Amino acid sequence: MESIYFTEEHVALRDQVARFLAREVEPNGNAWEDQGHVPREVLRKMGELGFFGITYPAEYGGSEADALTSLVYAEALSRSTFGGFVVTALVHSDMASPHLVHGGSKAQLDKYLPGIIRGDLITAVAVTEPDAGSDVAGIRTRARRDGADWVLNGAKMFITNGVLADLYFVAARTDAADGRLHFAVRNYSDALSWFLVGIENANAANHRAESAGQRNRRDVAIGAGGRAADNRGSWRGTKRHRGVLSLTLRNLVHQYHNLARIMRLLRFQ
């Protein structure tokens, strides 16, 4: 029985995603797993279908739909049997780029968001570190002022989309003397900010890239416009998006467990 909360638009979106999976993903997923990444042309097709801008402003090419619509999309996408593809798409749309939408300046939005929605610019989020894991309060990557620029130093690892991305959202510790509260949750450091690091900056750094991405950044200089304008808003907004992503990933894990049980049963037939 269909939920009373779903509309005709939700059903149509779910069907659209199912057709895309059947046509583009399922026949090719094994090859993508072997090569270690999803082809860019596939991500651009998803952008053309509007999958990467479901909740984003219409002026940048988004649909301005609500969080439930985003959840319907994410749940439908998670029905794919290829988890690498699902995570690639959802990290781009629901974990990395929301930092820009909720915390970026007008100039940053104008520069990056249309390409993100189209699938021309793929994003990654860099939080996890060798010594801190994903504990945001333990982040050691630092950003310091150098005139009008910011200079990043530190190491990040397990960066999903790290090899594929054009734009990285890097969490770094900044000078607390600037007096801004960058995160809404006060038990986190008052001196954490998000920085937009383009692939040209990332490649200029001393780094080692793997499928899940590891980058050691030394003296990576980015312009003054590379810092998210309102980190407090970005953090609050991203928590909402990560709630959707968390539900989707739990659903994906549940489906894999069901598939594993079926395979075990078949093995004993």
Secondary structure, 3 states (H helix, E strand, C coil): CCCCCCCHHHHHHHHHHHHHHHHHHCCCHHHHHHHCCCCHHHHHHHHHCCHHHCCCCHHHCCCCCCHHHHHHHHHHHCCCCCHHHHHHHHHHHHHHCHHHHHHCCHHHHHHHHHHHHHCCCCEEEECCECCCECCHHHCCCEEEEECCEEEEEEEECCCCCCCCCCEEEEEEECCHHHCCCCCCCCCCCCCEEEEEEEHHHHHHCCCECCCCCEEEEEEEEECHHHECCCHHHHHHHHHHHHHHHHHHHHHHHHHHHHHHHHHHHHHCC
